[in-house]
Amino acid sequence: MPCSTPRTSEELLADIRRIAPELVQLRRQIHAHPELAFEEVRTSNLVAEKLVEWGYEVERGIAGTGLVGQLRKGRGERRLGLRADMDALPIVERTGLPYSSTVHGKMHACGHDGHTAILLCAAKYLASHGGFDGTLNLIFQPAEENEGGALRMIDEGLFERYPCDSIYALHNAPGLPVGHMAMSAGPAMASFDRVTIELTGVSAHGAMPHHGVDPMQCAASIVLGLQSLVSREVDAQRAAVITVGSVQSGDVFNIVPERALIKIGVRALEPGVRAQIERRIKGFVQAQAESYGLGCRIDYVNKYPVLVNEAEHTAFARQVAIDLLGDHRVSEREPTMGSEDFACMLQKVPGAYVRLGNGVGADGGCMVHNPGYDFNDEALPVGAAYWVRLVHAALT
């Protein structure tokens, strides 16, 4: 095997494609055995086994099932971090694939199996080929899906033990052709907050509602009124979304319920707008409850911050993609209202979050978080080659 960087992108992609089939099979193995947040024991074992086999120093148990594989080459002082997420989603798979989930109610519906396999493919190549001078930290993170695995890794000393001068992550993008990439500087993904509202009234017979205090009337008013907080109070040029995901109250036809529970998701692309919405939701809901004579409890949880790509590092990531794929296959990515806890890592270390084409239409175009989704294995060697090229560019 050669010890230096291939002269051309075509040579690099050819090298990666020779080792990719092994990692495709590993990806499908992970896909068939999905694990939810902080349950990724089997996946973590598999990742650690491969990294140790290839000569990486591996530390396990960070945030429970998270791990870091470190590879040093030469005497360079630069330190680079690459992150992949490992967790699955609580969805019943309906792909009919031969390697579909063997665990009912759990599936890799967001492509984290592909992200893990991509980073492992790059790890194998870099271990045998070298081509860089410095320290490479491969971060395999648990619990990206709403459970804050990135923040827990940080709180447990990730960057104190594995300092990084820059850090990068990628995510597959259905609707973007395979062999294409996209990214943008600045706010790239929205913050995410979870709000639980409990309204408490007085139960009564449905025929005599005047003997009770009905929380459903107030719940309906809150659901409708919340939308005006965005449409009439947030600057129309600034993005925000309030989603009422659940309203739960009572279970029979003829009883005024005692309680109503409302669950809300809140997203924004600017910290100021995020704070404004939090303040207004709390004030609005409390006022509504008081006007109906109800008790009210509001549990407002700030989950993920706005994901902000640092301009210089995004420009660097884009140039690496152009060098690998050509400028006609690298585009700007408009900010999305989805959320990602890689945002927590970018608050500590500058870097960028990039998108990798997963395919169009029937060929990889099914949107994530869908029971019919599957990561497109044709994208795996492209993503792995991108990581290799970025490592060579950053650590030389």
Helices and strands as residue ranges (DSSP letters): H 9-32, H 41-53, E 57-62, E 66-73, E 79-85, H 112-129, E 134-141, H 149-155, H 158-161, E 166-174, E 181-183, E 186-189, E 191-200, E 204-205, G 209-211, H 215-233, E 240-248, E 255-256, E 259-268, H 271-291, E 295-304, E 307-309, H 311-325, G 327-329, E 330-332, H 342-348, E 351-359, G 377-379, H 380-394
